[in-house]
Amino acid sequence: MTFKKWALANGYNDNLTIERIDVNGDYCPENCTWIEMRKQFFNKTNTHFIEYEGKKIPVSKMVYDLGLDYSQIIYYLKSYDTT
């Protein structure tokens, strides 16, 4: 019941999922928020980032926004990584 009260008071709705603000932190009221599942997908510890137009963005977000094939983009990035 305590969790339900917190969830409803902090923006819960059926279209959202709970997310930890600090992925290494606990699931506690101070470290949790409600976001769309699509946005949570971009915020994982194994997310690959690129710099695009001066901003660091998840590859998966760019791929999603542009309608590209994620596996082909990752293959390309790993194949041509010069670091």
PDB file as gemmi writes it, atoms N, CA and C in Angstrom:
CRYST1    1.000    1.000    1.000  90.00  90.00  90.00 P 1                      
ATOM      1  N   MET A   1       0.817  -1.194   0.000  1.00  0.00           N  
ATOM      2  CA  MET A   1       0.000   0.000   0.000  1.00  0.00           C  
ATOM      3  C   MET A   1       0.871   1.274   0.000  1.00  0.00           C  
ATOM      4  N   THR A   2       1.989   1.218   0.706  1.00  0.00           N  
ATOM      5  CA  THR A   2       2.903   2.360   0.751  1.00  0.00           C  
ATOM      6  C   THR A   2       3.446   2.666  -0.644  1.00  0.00           C  
ATOM      7  N   PHE A   3       3.856   1.607  -1.354  1.00  0.00           N  
ATOM      8  CA  PHE A   3       4.370   1.792  -2.706  1.00  0.00           C  
ATOM      9  C   PHE A   3       3.286   2.357  -3.627  1.00  0.00           C  
ATOM     10  N   LYS A   4       2.098   1.842  -3.533  1.00  0.00           N  
ATOM     11  CA  LYS A   4       0.993   2.317  -4.370  1.00  0.00           C  
ATOM     12  C   LYS A   4       0.740   3.805  -4.141  1.00  0.00           C  
ATOM     13  N   LYS A   5       0.736   4.226  -2.895  1.00  0.00           N  
ATOM     14  CA  LYS A   5       0.531   5.657  -2.576  1.00  0.00           C  
ATOM     15  C   LYS A   5       1.650   6.500  -3.186  1.00  0.00           C  
ATOM     16  N   TRP A   6       2.898   6.027  -3.024  1.00  0.00           N  
ATOM     17  CA  TRP A   6       4.031   6.767  -3.585  1.00  0.00           C  
ATOM     18  C   TRP A   6       3.906   6.847  -5.109  1.00  0.00           C  
ATOM     19  N   ALA A   7       3.607   5.713  -5.743  1.00  0.00           N  
ATOM     20  CA  ALA A   7       3.512   5.665  -7.204  1.00  0.00           C  
ATOM     21  C   ALA A   7       2.466   6.638  -7.726  1.00  0.00           C  
ATOM     22  N   LEU A   8       1.294   6.608  -7.151  1.00  0.00           N  
ATOM     23  CA  LEU A   8       0.217   7.495  -7.616  1.00  0.00           C  
ATOM     24  C   LEU A   8       0.529   8.962  -7.358  1.00  0.00           C  
ATOM     25  N   ALA A   9       1.237   9.248  -6.283  1.00  0.00           N  
ATOM     26  CA  ALA A   9       1.599  10.631  -5.959  1.00  0.00           C  
ATOM     27  C   ALA A   9       2.763  11.144  -6.799  1.00  0.00           C  
ATOM     28  N   ASN A  10       3.453  10.219  -7.498  1.00  0.00           N  
ATOM     29  CA  ASN A  10       4.644  10.608  -8.250  1.00  0.00           C  
ATOM     30  C   ASN A  10       4.549  10.329  -9.739  1.00  0.00           C  
ATOM     31  N   GLY A  11       3.345  10.390 -10.276  1.00  0.00           N  
ATOM     32  CA  GLY A  11       3.186  10.369 -11.723  1.00  0.00           C  
ATOM     33  C   GLY A  11       2.898   9.038 -12.374  1.00  0.00           C  
ATOM     34  N   TYR A  12       2.651   7.983 -11.597  1.00  0.00           N  
ATOM     35  CA  TYR A  12       2.380   6.691 -12.207  1.00  0.00           C  
ATOM     36  C   TYR A  12       1.163   6.742 -13.124  1.00  0.00           C  
ATOM     37  N   ASN A  13       1.275   6.050 -14.268  1.00  0.00           N  
ATOM     38  CA  ASN A  13       0.113   5.688 -15.080  1.00  0.00           C  
ATOM     39  C   ASN A  13       0.475   4.426 -15.840  1.00  0.00           C  
ATOM     40  N   ASP A  14      -0.511   3.790 -16.432  1.00  0.00           N  
ATOM     41  CA  ASP A  14      -0.304   2.490 -17.071  1.00  0.00           C  
ATOM     42  C   ASP A  14       0.645   2.523 -18.260  1.00  0.00           C  
ATOM     43  N   ASN A  15       0.943   3.694 -18.794  1.00  0.00           N  
ATOM     44  CA  ASN A  15       1.836   3.813 -19.947  1.00  0.00           C  
ATOM     45  C   ASN A  15       3.295   4.026 -19.558  1.00  0.00           C  
ATOM     46  N   LEU A  16       3.584   4.034 -18.265  1.00  0.00           N  
ATOM     47  CA  LEU A  16       4.939   4.315 -17.789  1.00  0.00           C  
ATOM     48  C   LEU A  16       5.533   3.116 -17.075  1.00  0.00           C  
ATOM     49  N   THR A  17       6.846   3.161 -16.908  1.00  0.00           N  
ATOM     50  CA  THR A  17       7.575   2.122 -16.186  1.00  0.00           C  
ATOM     51  C   THR A  17       8.499   2.805 -15.177  1.00  0.00           C  
ATOM     52  N   ILE A  18       8.812   2.099 -14.111  1.00  0.00           N  
ATOM     53  CA  ILE A  18       9.670   2.691 -13.078  1.00  0.00           C  
ATOM     54  C   ILE A  18      11.128   2.623 -13.531  1.00  0.00           C  
ATOM     55  N   GLU A  19      11.866   3.668 -13.191  1.00  0.00           N  
ATOM     56  CA  GLU A  19      13.278   3.727 -13.550  1.00  0.00           C  
ATOM     57  C   GLU A  19      14.068   4.291 -12.391  1.00  0.00           C  
ATOM     58  N   ARG A  20      15.259   3.718 -12.196  1.00  0.00           N  
ATOM     59  CA  ARG A  20      16.179   4.291 -11.211  1.00  0.00           C  
ATOM     60  C   ARG A  20      16.923   5.448 -11.860  1.00  0.00           C  
ATOM     61  N   ILE A  21      16.986   6.562 -11.198  1.00  0.00           N  
ATOM     62  CA  ILE A  21      17.711   7.736 -11.699  1.00  0.00           C  
ATOM     63  C   ILE A  21      19.199   7.414 -11.765  1.00  0.00           C  
ATOM     64  N   ASP A  22      19.728   6.810 -10.694  1.00  0.00           N  
ATOM     65  CA  ASP A  22      21.104   6.307 -10.665  1.00  0.00           C  
ATOM     66  C   ASP A  22      21.001   4.791 -10.808  1.00  0.00           C  
ATOM     67  N   VAL A  23      21.413   4.252 -11.960  1.00  0.00           N  
ATOM     68  CA  VAL A  23      21.246   2.818 -12.215  1.00  0.00           C  
ATOM     69  C   VAL A  23      21.988   1.938 -11.221  1.00  0.00           C  
ATOM     70  N   ASN A  24      22.962   2.495 -10.517  1.00  0.00           N  
ATOM     71  CA  ASN A  24      23.688   1.736  -9.512  1.00  0.00           C  
ATOM     72  C   ASN A  24      23.074   1.887  -8.122  1.00  0.00           C  
ATOM     73  N   GLY A  25      22.081   2.745  -8.007  1.00  0.00           N  
ATOM     74  CA  GLY A  25      21.438   2.985  -6.718  1.00  0.00           C  
ATOM     75  C   GLY A  25      20.285   2.033  -6.462  1.00  0.00           C  
ATOM     76  N   ASP A  26      19.682   2.200  -5.304  1.00  0.00           N  
ATOM     77  CA  ASP A  26      18.568   1.355  -4.884  1.00  0.00           C  
ATOM     78  C   ASP A  26      17.252   1.800  -5.513  1.00  0.00           C  
ATOM     79  N   TYR A  27      16.300   0.886  -5.485  1.00  0.00           N  
ATOM     80  CA  TYR A  27      14.920   1.232  -5.832  1.00  0.00           C  
ATOM     81  C   TYR A  27      14.297   1.834  -4.580  1.00  0.00           C  
ATOM     82  N   CYS A  28      14.392   3.141  -4.472  1.00  0.00           N  
ATOM     83  CA  CYS A  28      13.824   3.868  -3.334  1.00  0.00           C  
ATOM     84  C   CYS A  28      13.194   5.149  -3.876  1.00  0.00           C  
ATOM     85  N   PRO A  29      12.291   5.755  -3.130  1.00  0.00           N  
ATOM     86  CA  PRO A  29      11.600   6.947  -3.642  1.00  0.00           C  
ATOM     87  C   PRO A  29      12.525   8.050  -4.152  1.00  0.00           C  
ATOM     88  N   GLU A  30      13.663   8.247  -3.487  1.00  0.00           N  
ATOM     89  CA  GLU A  30      14.584   9.311  -3.889  1.00  0.00           C  
ATOM     90  C   GLU A  30      15.308   8.998  -5.195  1.00  0.00           C  
ATOM     91  N   ASN A  31      15.324   7.734  -5.595  1.00  0.00           N  
ATOM     92  CA  ASN A  31      16.093   7.332  -6.765  1.00  0.00           C  
ATOM     93  C   ASN A  31      15.218   6.771  -7.894  1.00  0.00           C  
ATOM     94  N   CYS A  32      13.916   6.949  -7.802  1.00  0.00           N  
ATOM     95  CA  CYS A  32      13.026   6.392  -8.814  1.00  0.00           C  
ATOM     96  C   CYS A  32      12.127   7.450  -9.431  1.00  0.00           C  
ATOM     97  N   THR A  33      11.778   7.195 -10.668  1.00  0.00           N  
ATOM     98  CA  THR A  33      10.880   8.071 -11.404  1.00  0.00           C  
ATOM     99  C   THR A  33      10.092   7.215 -12.391  1.00  0.00           C  
ATOM    100  N   TRP A  34       9.096   7.784 -13.002  1.00  0.00           N  
ATOM    101  CA  TRP A  34       8.275   7.092 -13.996  1.00  0.00           C  
ATOM    102  C   TRP A  34       8.569   7.660 -15.374  1.00  0.00           C  
ATOM    103  N   ILE A  35       8.875   6.776 -16.337  1.00  0.00           N  
ATOM    104  CA  ILE A  35       9.151   7.220 -17.701  1.00  0.00           C  
ATOM    105  C   ILE A  35       8.528   6.239 -18.691  1.00  0.00           C  
ATOM    106  N   GLU A  36       8.486   6.660 -19.951  1.00  0.00           N  
ATOM    107  CA  GLU A  36       8.002   5.781 -21.012  1.00  0.00           C  
ATOM    108  C   GLU A  36       8.993   4.643 -21.217  1.00  0.00           C  
ATOM    109  N   MET A  37       8.492   3.458 -21.533  1.00  0.00           N  
ATOM    110  CA  MET A  37       9.351   2.293 -21.755  1.00  0.00           C  
ATOM    111  C   MET A  37      10.383   2.572 -22.848  1.00  0.00           C  
ATOM    112  N   ARG A  38       9.980   3.269 -23.901  1.00  0.00           N  
ATOM    113  CA  ARG A  38      10.906   3.582 -25.000  1.00  0.00           C  
ATOM    114  C   ARG A  38      12.103   4.376 -24.500  1.00  0.00           C  
ATOM    115  N   LYS A  39      11.863   5.325 -23.598  1.00  0.00           N  
ATOM    116  CA  LYS A  39      12.966   6.123 -23.062  1.00  0.00           C  
ATOM    117  C   LYS A  39      13.839   5.309 -22.118  1.00  0.00           C  
ATOM    118  N   GLN A  40      13.230   4.403 -21.360  1.00  0.00           N  
ATOM    119  CA  GLN A  40      14.012   3.580 -20.448  1.00  0.00           C  
ATOM    120  C   GLN A  40      14.949   2.655 -21.221  1.00  0.00           C  
ATOM    121  N   PHE A  41      14.498   2.206 -22.363  1.00  0.00           N  
ATOM    122  CA  PHE A  41      15.318   1.339 -23.205  1.00  0.00           C  
ATOM    123  C   PHE A  41      16.657   1.997 -23.549  1.00  0.00           C  
ATOM    124  N   PHE A  42      16.664   3.324 -23.664  1.00  0.00           N  
ATOM    125  CA  PHE A  42      17.879   4.047 -24.030  1.00  0.00           C  
ATOM    126  C   PHE A  42      18.796   4.303 -22.840  1.00  0.00           C  
ATOM    127  N   ASN A  43      18.366   3.947 -21.644  1.00  0.00           N  
ATOM    128  CA  ASN A  43      19.099   4.292 -20.440  1.00  0.00           C  
ATOM    129  C   ASN A  43      19.514   3.033 -19.685  1.00  0.00           C  
ATOM    130  N   LYS A  44      20.372   2.224 -20.297  1.00  0.00           N  
ATOM    131  CA  LYS A  44      20.833   0.991 -19.680  1.00  0.00           C  
ATOM    132  C   LYS A  44      22.353   1.032 -19.557  1.00  0.00           C  
ATOM    133  N   THR A  45      22.884   0.204 -18.680  1.00  0.00           N  
ATOM    134  CA  THR A  45      24.336   0.223 -18.459  1.00  0.00           C  
ATOM    135  C   THR A  45      25.127  -0.258 -19.663  1.00  0.00           C  
ATOM    136  N   ASN A  46      24.504  -1.024 -20.563  1.00  0.00           N  
ATOM    137  CA  ASN A  46      25.225  -1.512 -21.740  1.00  0.00           C  
ATOM    138  C   ASN A  46      24.920  -0.691 -23.000  1.00  0.00           C  
ATOM    139  N   THR A  47      24.379   0.491 -22.826  1.00  0.00           N  
ATOM    140  CA  THR A  47      24.036   1.357 -23.947  1.00  0.00           C  
ATOM    141  C   THR A  47      25.302   1.888 -24.617  1.00  0.00           C  
ATOM    142  N   HIS A  48      25.337   1.825 -25.934  1.00  0.00           N  
ATOM    143  CA  HIS A  48      26.434   2.398 -26.716  1.00  0.00           C  
ATOM    144  C   HIS A  48      26.070   3.840 -27.056  1.00  0.00           C  
ATOM    145  N   PHE A  49      27.013   4.754 -26.884  1.00  0.00           N  
ATOM    146  CA  PHE A  49      26.781   6.169 -27.175  1.00  0.00           C  
ATOM    147  C   PHE A  49      27.651   6.619 -28.339  1.00  0.00           C  
ATOM    148  N   ILE A  50      27.159   7.600 -29.068  1.00  0.00           N  
ATOM    149  CA  ILE A  50      27.938   8.264 -30.110  1.00  0.00           C  
ATOM    150  C   ILE A  50      27.745   9.758 -29.948  1.00  0.00           C  
ATOM    151  N   GLU A  51      28.642  10.508 -30.546  1.00  0.00           N  
ATOM    152  CA  GLU A  51      28.467  11.954 -30.567  1.00  0.00           C  
ATOM    153  C   GLU A  51      27.848  12.320 -31.908  1.00  0.00           C  
ATOM    154  N   TYR A  52      26.745  13.019 -31.844  1.00  0.00           N  
ATOM    155  CA  TYR A  52      26.016  13.425 -33.052  1.00  0.00           C  
ATOM    156  C   TYR A  52      25.575  14.865 -32.893  1.00  0.00           C  
ATOM    157  N   GLU A  53      26.025  15.707 -33.806  1.00  0.00           N  
ATOM    158  CA  GLU A  53      25.724  17.139 -33.783  1.00  0.00           C  
ATOM    159  C   GLU A  53      26.061  17.753 -32.425  1.00  0.00           C  
ATOM    160  N   GLY A  54      27.221  17.349 -31.896  1.00  0.00           N  
ATOM    161  CA  GLY A  54      27.715  17.917 -30.650  1.00  0.00           C  
ATOM    162  C   GLY A  54      27.083  17.368 -29.385  1.00  0.00           C  
ATOM    163  N   LYS A  55      26.223  16.344 -29.508  1.00  0.00           N  
ATOM    164  CA  LYS A  55      25.568  15.765 -28.339  1.00  0.00           C  
ATOM    165  C   LYS A  55      25.884  14.276 -28.245  1.00  0.00           C  
ATOM    166  N   LYS A  56      26.060  13.796 -27.016  1.00  0.00           N  
ATOM    167  CA  LYS A  56      26.270  12.377 -26.770  1.00  0.00           C  
ATOM    168  C   LYS A  56      24.891  11.726 -26.652  1.00  0.00           C  
ATOM    169  N   ILE A  57      24.581  10.826 -27.597  1.00  0.00           N  
ATOM    170  CA  ILE A  57      23.265  10.186 -27.595  1.00  0.00           C  
ATOM    171  C   ILE A  57      23.415   8.666 -27.719  1.00  0.00           C  
ATOM    172  N   PRO A  58      22.434   7.916 -27.205  1.00  0.00           N  
ATOM    173  CA  PRO A  58      22.484   6.467 -27.374  1.00  0.00           C  
ATOM    174  C   PRO A  58      22.334   6.088 -28.844  1.00  0.00           C  
ATOM    175  N   VAL A  59      23.147   5.137 -29.293  1.00  0.00           N  
ATOM    176  CA  VAL A  59      23.034   4.646 -30.672  1.00  0.00           C  
ATOM    177  C   VAL A  59      21.613   4.151 -30.918  1.00  0.00           C  
ATOM    178  N   SER A  60      21.050   3.452 -29.932  1.00  0.00           N  
ATOM    179  CA  SER A  60      19.702   2.900 -30.102  1.00  0.00           C  
ATOM    180  C   SER A  60      18.665   3.991 -30.344  1.00  0.00           C  
ATOM    181  N   LYS A  61      18.847   5.163 -29.731  1.00  0.00           N  
ATOM    182  CA  LYS A  61      17.901   6.255 -29.962  1.00  0.00           C  
ATOM    183  C   LYS A  61      18.035   6.791 -31.381  1.00  0.00           C  
ATOM    184  N   MET A  62      19.268   6.978 -31.833  1.00  0.00           N  
ATOM    185  CA  MET A  62      19.478   7.451 -33.191  1.00  0.00           C  
ATOM    186  C   MET A  62      18.901   6.456 -34.197  1.00  0.00           C  
ATOM    187  N   VAL A  63      19.177   5.171 -33.974  1.00  0.00           N  
ATOM    188  CA  VAL A  63      18.673   4.129 -34.859  1.00  0.00           C  
ATOM    189  C   VAL A  63      17.142   4.151 -34.885  1.00  0.00           C  
ATOM    190  N   TYR A  64      16.537   4.260 -33.712  1.00  0.00           N  
ATOM    191  CA  TYR A  64      15.073   4.301 -33.613  1.00  0.00           C  
ATOM    192  C   TYR A  64      14.515   5.525 -34.341  1.00  0.00           C  
ATOM    193  N   ASP A  65      15.083   6.686 -34.056  1.00  0.00           N  
ATOM    194  CA  ASP A  65      14.601   7.933 -34.652  1.00  0.00           C  
ATOM    195  C   ASP A  65      14.725   7.944 -36.175  1.00  0.00           C  
ATOM    196  N   LEU A  66      15.791   7.328 -36.694  1.00  0.00           N  
ATOM    197  CA  LEU A  66      16.039   7.340 -38.136  1.00  0.00           C  
ATOM    198  C   LEU A  66      15.503   6.098 -38.857  1.00  0.00           C  
ATOM    199  N   GLY A  67      14.972   5.135 -38.095  1.00  0.00           N  
ATOM    200  CA  GLY A  67      14.425   3.926 -38.704  1.00  0.00           C  
ATOM    201  C   GLY A  67      15.483   3.005 -39.288  1.00  0.00           C  
ATOM    202  N   LEU A  68      16.659   2.959 -38.665  1.00  0.00           N  
ATOM    203  CA  LEU A  68      17.762   2.139 -39.157  1.00  0.00           C  
ATOM    204  C   LEU A  68      17.771   0.769 -38.481  1.00  0.00           C  
ATOM    205  N   ASP A  69      18.626  -0.128 -38.950  1.00  0.00           N  
ATOM    206  CA  ASP A  69      18.789  -1.454 -38.376  1.00  0.00           C  
ATOM    207  C   ASP A  69      19.890  -1.403 -37.318  1.00  0.00           C  
ATOM    208  N   TYR A  70      19.519  -1.640 -36.060  1.00  0.00           N  
ATOM    209  CA  TYR A  70      20.451  -1.522 -34.941  1.00  0.00           C  
ATOM    210  C   TYR A  70      21.666  -2.436 -35.100  1.00  0.00           C  
ATOM    211  N   SER A  71      21.441  -3.697 -35.449  1.00  0.00           N  
ATOM    212  CA  SER A  71      22.558  -4.646 -35.531  1.00  0.00           C  
ATOM    213  C   SER A  71      23.570  -4.236 -36.598  1.00  0.00           C  
ATOM    214  N   GLN A  72      23.108  -3.681 -37.719  1.00  0.00           N  
ATOM    215  CA  GLN A  72      24.027  -3.228 -38.761  1.00  0.00           C  
ATOM    216  C   GLN A  72      24.847  -2.034 -38.286  1.00  0.00           C  
ATOM    217  N   ILE A  73      24.227  -1.129 -37.562  1.00  0.00           N  
ATOM    218  CA  ILE A  73      24.946   0.049 -37.060  1.00  0.00           C  
ATOM    219  C   ILE A  73      26.005  -0.369 -36.045  1.00  0.00           C  
ATOM    220  N   ILE A  74      25.657  -1.262 -35.117  1.00  0.00           N  
ATOM    221  CA  ILE A  74      26.629  -1.736 -34.122  1.00  0.00           C  
ATOM    222  C   ILE A  74      27.783  -2.455 -34.815  1.00  0.00           C  
ATOM    223  N   TYR A  75      27.475  -3.295 -35.796  1.00  0.00           N  
ATOM    224  CA  TYR A  75      28.524  -3.992 -36.553  1.00  0.00           C  
ATOM    225  C   TYR A  75      29.458  -2.976 -37.207  1.00  0.00           C  
ATOM    226  N   TYR A  76      28.901  -1.960 -37.820  1.00  0.00           N  
ATOM    227  CA  TYR A  76      29.698  -0.925 -38.480  1.00  0.00           C  
ATOM    228  C   TYR A  76      30.591  -0.222 -37.458  1.00  0.00           C  
ATOM    229  N   LEU A  77      30.017   0.179 -36.318  1.00  0.00           N  
ATOM    230  CA  LEU A  77      30.792   0.902 -35.323  1.00  0.00           C  
ATOM    231  C   LEU A  77      31.935   0.051 -34.766  1.00  0.00           C  
ATOM    232  N   LYS A  78      31.671  -1.227 -34.536  1.00  0.00           N  
ATOM    233  CA  LYS A  78      32.733  -2.116 -34.016  1.00  0.00           C  
ATOM    234  C   LYS A  78      33.783  -2.392 -35.087  1.00  0.00           C  
ATOM    235  N   SER A  79      33.368  -2.503 -36.335  1.00  0.00           N  
ATOM    236  CA  SER A  79      34.306  -2.787 -37.437  1.00  0.00           C  
ATOM    237  C   SER A  79      35.265  -1.636 -37.704  1.00  0.00           C  
ATOM    238  N   TYR A  80      34.811  -0.427 -37.494  1.00  0.00           N  
ATOM    239  CA  TYR A  80      35.607   0.746 -37.832  1.00  0.00           C  
ATOM    240  C   TYR A  80      36.101   1.511 -36.613  1.00  0.00           C  
ATOM    241  N   ASP A  81      36.046   0.871 -35.462  1.00  0.00           N  
ATOM    242  CA  ASP A  81      36.531   1.508 -34.238  1.00  0.00           C  
ATOM    243  C   ASP A  81      38.047   1.605 -34.310  1.00  0.00           C  
ATOM    244  N   THR A  82      38.572   2.800 -34.182  1.00  0.00           N  
ATOM    245  CA  THR A  82      40.026   3.004 -34.288  1.00  0.00           C  
ATOM    246  C   THR A  82      40.678   3.236 -32.929  1.00  0.00           C  
ATOM    247  N   THR A  83      39.920   3.085 -31.846  1.00  0.00           N  
ATOM    248  CA  THR A  83      40.513   3.318 -30.532  1.00  0.00           C  
ATOM    249  C   THR A  83      41.145   2.092 -29.966  1.00  0.00           C  
TER     250      THR A  83                                                      
END                                                                             
